[in-house]
Every structure is written in C-alpha cells, then in structure tokens.
Amino acid sequence: MSIYQLREPVLEDRSTAIMLLMMELGISEVTAGLLVNRGITGPEDARAFLNPSLEQLHDPFLLHDMDKAVERIKQAVVTGEKIVIYGDYDADGVTSSAVLSLYLRSLGADVDIYIPSRQDEGYGLHMESLQSIQQQGARLVITVDCGISALEEVGQFKQHMDIIITDHHTPGSELPKAYALINPKIPGQVYPFQEPAGVGVAAKLLQALGGLDGLRPYLDLIAIGTVADIVPLIDENRVFAALGIRCINEKPRPGIDALLQALNNEGKIVDANMISYSIGPCLNAPGRMTTFHAGYELLTATSLQQALPLAQESVEQNQLRKETESRILDSALEIMGQQVDLAYDRVIVIAGENWHPGVIGIVASRITERYNRPAIVLSLDGDEATGSARSIQGFHMYESLYSCRDLLIRFGGHKMAAGLTIHKSKIDEFRKKICAHAEQVLDEEVLIPRYFYDGQIRHEQITPSLLNEIDMLAPFGCGNPVPRFYLPSAVVESSRLIGKQSNHIKLALKLGQRSWDAVGFGMAEAGKDLQKGCHVSLLTSLNRNEWMGVSSTQLQIHNMKRIFRDPKDVAELLSTFYFKFFDVFFHYFMYNDNNILSTCPGSYDLSEAGTGTRSQDAGKQELLTLDDIVECLTDSLMGRAVFVSTYELAAALLNRLLKENLLNLIPIQYHHPYSGNGLGCNTVILIPDYRCYPEQYYRSIITPLGEERLHSVRHDFGAGRRQRKHYRFVLDKETKAKGIDGTPFTLNREQLGIIYKWLRKIVPGRNIWPDGRQLLEGLREGSGFPWNGFQLRLALEIFKELDFISVESGNQCIRIYCNPSPKSRQLDESRLVNFHKKWIARHISDHMRQAYKEEAAWT
C-alpha cells in the first residue's frame, strides 16, 4: 500500500490564482499550477522566481551584528592581523571555508583555515582547537557553518581573541557571547529569510563586505554548498543555486572542472541533481573517510594541473565511502533479524562492531528509506556506542531521544536527524523504550509510504513546450521538488527489465491514442509482473530524452499501482500464476539438489497424519472464511498478510477483495512483498517463497488450510521476538476445501511426448515468441491440450537437461532450437524428472489422501 497525496497549498481560490498567472506570464495551466503549489501566486513573485537575479538578495545589514562583523574584519585586513576561518568537514562547511578564505585573501588578508576531523574531534568548536589557534597568533576567528551552540568554548577564549560566528543552525535559548553573531535564525531580527545554508550566511558576509560584485566570483561555490546541504531552494537560496549553476556550466573553476573530469561528466550539463549525487558526495567523502584537505584544496586550486590529482583523490575517497557504506548496510540488514522485530518495532535500532562513524548516518538514511521507519545505527567501540539517527515525517527524533535521555550519555539533533552516544549495556533497554515511545506517538498511517504529486495531467498536455516551461522552474531540490504528476490510468503495451542487474523497468504506455516511453529506476520489483494490456496508475515526472540527435519526451515513473476494475483484470494477473509457481518449485530443485525431499531438515514428514507446522500451533488457531479475511484486512492498515499458493483460492480471494473495493488498496505481489508498498502494510502474497521469510514483517499470517504442504521449506510463523498469530482459511466453513487439485502440477511421459513433438514440428524462423504466455498459447492451439505455465516450463527444463532443445530467453523474446540429432535418452536420466516425481508423491498425492483426515482434525 502507498498513499498518493496532492501537493496543494491552502488557498481560498487556487483556480483564480492559476488563471491570473496564465494571463500575465503567458504560461500553460500546468506550469501556473506548479508555481501556485510552491506558494507563488502573484505575477511579480512568479517573474522573480522564473528569472532569479542578484538584485533579489536582501540587505545583509538586516542581519544581527553584521555591521560589527564587517567593521572588525576590515580592521583585521588593514592591520594585517592573522585571521582563522573555522569551518566544518561537510560540503557546506568546505565551500563556506573556501568562499570566505578566497575572498579575504583577495583583499590581502592573512588567512588560515581550520576544519576539525570528523573522527577525532567531531562537529563544532573545540577547546583544544581554539587553544592551538590562539598559540599560532590568531587575533580573529570567523566560524562558518558552526558555532552557534559553543557557549563554553566561546566564553573560555573571548578574552584572548575575537570570535565572529556565522551559522545557520537553530540557536538554543542562550547564545554564545561572541564578538558578533550572524545567524538568520536568531530571534528578534527583521531579516526576511531564515533558511540559508552555512555557505549562504558566509555569502551574506561577502555581500556586506564587498557588495554584489564581491559575490559574483564565488557563486559557483555558493551554489554547490547550498544544494549539497539540502536547504529549501527558494528565496535567496534559489538565487544562489540558479546563478551559481549557470556559472559552473559557463566557466567552471579549475577544481570543479577537474572534478567533472574525474567523474567522467566533462561536457555534461551540471544541474542540482548532479551536485546532489555526484559533486557534493565527492566533497563530503574526504571528511567522512580521512581528512578535509582534499575537498578544500580542490576548490581553492589555481590550476587544472594542481586540481586533477585532488579531484581524483576525492572521487576515490567517495568510492571508498560507497564501498564502506554498502558493506555496513549489508551487515546491518543481515543482523537486523536478530536485533529488530520488524512486525512490532516502529523504530529500527541496530548496533555493530566498529562500523565506520563517517558513514553510519548514510546507512541510517538507507534503512529509513527502505523500511519507511525511523532508524538508529550504532557503532560499537569498546563499552560505548556512537550512533546516527534518521527519522520520518510524524516522528520527532530529538524529542524521542529526549524521552530516553536517562539511558544516553549524550545526544543532539533535530526533528529529522540526530546523533547520540550510549553505553553498550543500555542498548537493549534503549531499543525497548524508544519503540514503546513510538507506539504512543507514531500513527500507523505514517508508516505507509506517501508520495506527493503536483496534480493530474492529461496526455494532450504533455508537449515539448511544457518541458521548456518546467525547465524554467529549475534548479530543483528541497523546497522546489521536481514536478510530479498523477496519471490515473494507462495501458501497458510492453514491459521489460533493463540495466546491468535488470533492476530498472522500461514500459511502453498507451495514453489516449498515443504511446509513451516510461522508465522506472530501481523499480523492477514493482513492474516485473505487468503484462501487456493491464492498466496502471502512476506518479511520473517528465524528462527530455536525447538519442541519436532526436529529442523526445519520456515519463520517469516514481511509483506505480496496478488497477483492478473487473474480474478480467484479476484473470490477467493470474495468467502467469503457474509460471510463477514453477519459479519457486525450480529454485528448490536447483539449490537443494534432488534429494531435498528425503534429506532437507525443512521438509515435511507425511508418514504420520498431523505432522508439520499445523500440529505445532493447532490449538491456538482459528479457521477463517473470506468474510473474516476482509474484516482482518480492513480493521487495521498494518501487520496482516495473506499467503496463497493455489490458483483456485487465489482467484476466489482476489475476486472477493475486488467486490469489496479493496483490491486497489491492498498490494498484491508474487513471492514476496515489494518495499515500495510499505513493508508491513497489509498485503496478499501469491505463491510465497518461504526461503525469503516474508512473514517477518507481519503480526498476523493467514494461509489456506493445507497449502503449506506445497512447499519444500518449513515456514516457522513464530519467528521474531514476539509470537505471530497464524490463522488458516477456507472458502467457507460448510464446504471447506477437499484438498489440492494435483492435475495442474502433473506431467507424465505421454504429455512430455506431445509437447516435444509439437516443438519438433515448428518451422524454422517461427520458433520465437514475445514471452512465455504467447508460447503457451501456441502450444495449446497446436496440441489441443489445456496446458498451463508450470507444465510448459517443466517440460522445457527437462528437454534442456536431456539436451533435446536449447532455449534463448531475455527481456524481449524466447527462442527455442530443437537438437536435429538428439542422443537417445531415458526420462529417468533427468534429475528434474525424478525430483518432480518425488515432489508430486509427497506434496500432492499424499496430501490429497490426507486431506479429509486433516480437515476432520480441524472440525
């Protein structure tokens, strides 16, 4: 389940505002709506937004203490006093340090830089650092991107040197007694914009010292720090970002040019997205992994020759960061099952030995994105653990940590992110306490992924001119997101997986009378079960795709839902049911050898009636009907999963949910849940692959009576720190199911002969099919038998094993070649044939004989 929510401001007459912008600016209804959604309702504000300029910047002297700071800095420049710029190790801090140091040196000032080590010192001002700076003879310290909370440090050293603090973080109730404090968030001042990055505050200092001309040479650095720090790209931030990105593209400074070359982005248009995902991370990486110097020295390099090795070092450090992050994330996900009960814990708290402190914040962000839950990642080092926390909307992380303050050594942060230190022995107690707090304050609806969009769009509105107008709204980022549109219905004409790892999906979608290309990055799981002709709704942005000199509009999918309107749509989904069943069956065979049924400890011993999972928990289960399932899935949004492995019961269940108007609300997936729908949200899993343990996300599991015998892996529904409830269901309590129909899973010698003869008769050149369903349809027509996907794929795999045929398959087609001179082979030479016989005997035939006895035990 996922929620689509319209991004719409509170406005009495939105349509009038849109009409006015259309008339005054000559823009489309879509673009006018995008402006209104961003709070821009007047023509003059809209013109300023679409045409940012330095003249739109506010008077810097409206900022508290700006006049004092300017006077003191000018004095230091004139008298030749040593000035130290005290920065931070992230991209915002590094660009802030570079901007201010370059400008002051251009005035002839004696300037040094000090940026603390993330690993050894951590963020902010430190006593030892200030003492070292004092001993070097500095008389003036200017902080950038830090210092507003350094009460003790400033108080200790204000008698020895003047400290000017420029910062953008939220101040506490008490301010440090510095020589000057420049921060737009200080209460009581009249400055009209409170959301700059640290480099934005440094830019205001430059503006106050040298006017707009003082800013122009450094707009590129200001843009990078602004975008990388994920501040809202509105007001002054938009001016800095837009004009700075323009400067980068027109004439990049040596350090930026070198970094683009090292990233293999030379010649490409730089936008906010490239800064966020390529340039910014490379500037951040040295501070995370080693030291700040590569990033700072790169930005201040005076020649390409000097910059290239620094750029390469930054790229290598970022690659090391990615590898370290990936390794820690894999480790965290591996141990999550031991430390976290995803069915119950609304906050994920995990701890591992010696995880790199420079990347655990990113790992926490990845876990939060994956599970849509607050995440706290702790790195154990001796008796203490240092952690980073990331949150979701609706859960105030700092306040939550405050509620557990008695267990923490120290902590700090804000609504969406925080840091903490805790004694190792307190972690389990802390996990329980913060999860209990989350149960009280976090509504279950917040755990469901929410996707915002700007409005519906009609297919006739998607034009090249609209793309040009949308480009005028760039740069996009926090506060000015890439426009997303809701398409309530589109028909899938084709679908295929793309990418080296086949983790992306490319679709041809029919909207009205026209077909559009659409791509979903990382959405293979969401789209792999789409068939030609099915209907989907989607959230999309519009991209310009250039290929072989031809420009076209492409839809970029951000979320997608299959639409079920009538029983035909249910039948369409189930048309691949037996193909999917074979996937699980064949995986058992391939990875467990054909002795699995007699040797695997997870297999079922059917020699005695009532063995297996059923007898272990029979006393605490109740038998449900379809009416009961509907009630279970609707009385709560979270924690319920229905697993179904037979076609007849799947069809009955889905058609009942369709009748109750629930099928478009409850995700339906094959094999395992898709994280984009919200792991733990109520769902229906068709043919669950129990090797993946999908039950870990749910408090209640509902399975059909007797179906567990279809799987060769034991599934323990008691996994986790708390007991799951396991229910069984039947179509109704009067008739009950009389066992599983084994016919769809059987394939005897005679049937194999029919299929093989049909394949041999196919004329060369016509042995290619778009997909398995087309191949199956051809087999049915050519042989006159009602085969299903399980039987077809079983036959093909047997023939391949015996070297009767070869098969080429991919995202585009299936091609089958018959061996012109096959060696005579007996069917029992096939390991798969022997496995299938045993599987039928144990999972189908014996089950049918035992069905009545088992049913009697339940009544």
Salt bridges, closest charged atoms under 4 A:
GLU8 OE2 - ARG14 NE 3.77
GLU24 OE1 - ARG47 NH2 3.59
GLU44 OE2 - ARG47 NH1 2.81
ASP65 OD2 - HIS64 ND1 3.35
GLU81 OE1 - ARG72 NH2 2.85
ASP92 OD2 - HIS168 NE2 3.48
ASP112 OD2 - LYS82 NZ 2.52
ASP145 OD1 - HIS168 NE2 2.91
ASP162 OD2 - ARG72 NE 2.60
ASP167 OD1 - HIS169 ND1 2.76
ASP213 OD1 - ARG216 NH1 2.44
ASP220 OD2 - ARG253 NE 2.71
ASP229 OD2 - HIS168 NE2 3.57
ASP235 OD1 - HIS58 NE2 2.78
GLU236 OE2 - LYS204 NZ 2.70
GLU297 OE2 - HIS293 ND1 3.72
GLU325 OE1 - ARG321 NH1 2.53
GLU325 OE2 - ARG366 NE 2.93
ASP341 OD1 - ARG724 NH2 2.86
ASP345 OD2 - ARG721 NH2 2.36
GLU353 OE2 - LYS424 NZ 3.62
ASP406 OD1 - LYS433 NZ 2.87
ASP428 OD1 - ARG431 NH1 2.90
GLU439 OE2 - ARG346 NE 3.79
GLU439 OE2 - ARG699 NH2 3.28
GLU445 OE2 - ARG450 NH2 3.22
ASP454 OD2 - ARG7 NH1 3.02
ASP454 OD1 - ARG38 NH1 2.96
GLU460 OE2 - ARG458 NE 2.79
GLU460 OE1 - HIS459 NE2 3.49
ASP471 OD2 - ARG544 NH1 2.98
GLU525 OE1 - LYS528 NZ 3.32
GLU525 OE1 - HIS672 NE2 3.69
ASP529 OD1 - LYS580 NZ 2.57
ASP569 OD2 - ARG565 NE 3.47
GLU572 OE2 - ARG773 NH1 2.90
ASP583 OD2 - HIS671 NE2 3.82
ASP583 OD1 - ARG793 NH1 2.50
ASP593 OD1 - ARG831 NH2 3.09
ASP617 OD2 - HIS726 ND1 3.42
ASP627 OD1 - ARG656 NH2 2.46
ASP635 OD1 - ARG640 NH1 2.89
GLU660 OE2 - ARG656 NE 3.12
ASP689 OD2 - ARG691 NH2 2.05
GLU708 OE1 - ARG728 NH1 3.39
GLU797 OE2 - LYS800 NZ 3.57
GLU808 OE1 - ARG815 NE 3.95
GLU829 OE1 - ARG825 NE 2.84
ASP846 OD1 - ARG849 NH2 3.09
GLU854 OE1 - ARG709 NE 3.26
GLU855 OE2 - LYS738 NZ 3.49
